[in-house]
Amino acid sequence: ILTRRSSDLSSGINAEYGGVEGLIEVSNPNHARKGQVKTDKVAGEASQLTRRQKEELARQNYQRLQLECKTDQAQKDLARLAIIRKKREEEAAKNAAGPAPK
């Protein structure tokens, strides 16, 4: 049913036919917003690096920390190595003391 709004008739504004167009404001989330800022302008030089360059820097940093034995993995490796060395020293001392009786 198409009806004219009484408020439109009395105010002299161009009359729209009935419906809910004026009652509900709909915003399209896919519509591009004005004033969006690109990240390279905001973040500065850090965002000038590509993903691969960032990964390469992260890998180099991890390798440096690994060589300095500052990573968890390196510390665990050193702990295992210390246990193995201790066992080998005990076995060497045991073998040096003499043959075991048969």
Secondary structure as GFF3:
##gff-version 3
##sequence-region A 1 102
A	DSSP	alpha_helix	6	11	.	.	.	ID=ss1
A	DSSP	alpha_helix	39	43	.	.	.	ID=ss2
A	DSSP	three_ten_helix	44	48	.	.	.	ID=ss3
A	DSSP	alpha_helix	51	67	.	.	.	ID=ss4
A	DSSP	alpha_helix	72	97	.	.	.	ID=ss5
###
